[in-house]
């Protein structure tokens, strides 16, 4: 079981139509890719002739010999517990991999709720600004450990008799959740608690305020409606991109969305 310090006490996972429970992240490194036997066999001769120093020339020869994208010649191995493989861009069932933040890189923003310090400071300023406009932004969840994400993904998958692909539409597999970075946060409307972690949150004053002002505080909606990653629409899930470290963390996701 994850420690009590890894999950917010006011999270309301209740049922919601078409939505998903909050994502949780853990650190599963990318699988080591190996070239197919046929590629190894065909490319050995040119490499030996060129010698160890001619890397650029060798790369050109490989491109000429194998005009198909290299990703098609690469077959990442499956991950334990999931009948799925990493895609050529490193995603698993639509989700990018994220490392788990260490405790030394997190601070408390409430009882049992941890977050990256830069993200926490920006969130605090954003909530004060919202409050000044009469909007009650509530933090439902922030950092989550890999162990907790594993529980959320597999235990609920089993309870609901879901396939891995069905579950991944509403919850990130362990090691593939933005929450493990300490930069992501789930937000709710204090005046409309029945919309917590529900797609109906986009009908609240809190969501409308976030649409108009969140970017000023460097928060961005991670999974908008119809996103190319194929993850269910999550109007409550926002990630902080206001530091160099945060930008590096979400670079792959940002490039994918362009």
Helices and strands as residue ranges (DSSP letters): G 4-6, H 37-50, H 55-65, G 70-73, G 103-105, E 106-110, E 113-116, H 117-132, E 137-141, H 146-150, I 151-155, H 156-159, H 164-168, G 178-181, E 184-189, G 193-195, G 199-203, H 205-213, G 214-217, E 219-221, E 237-240, H 244-249, H 251-257
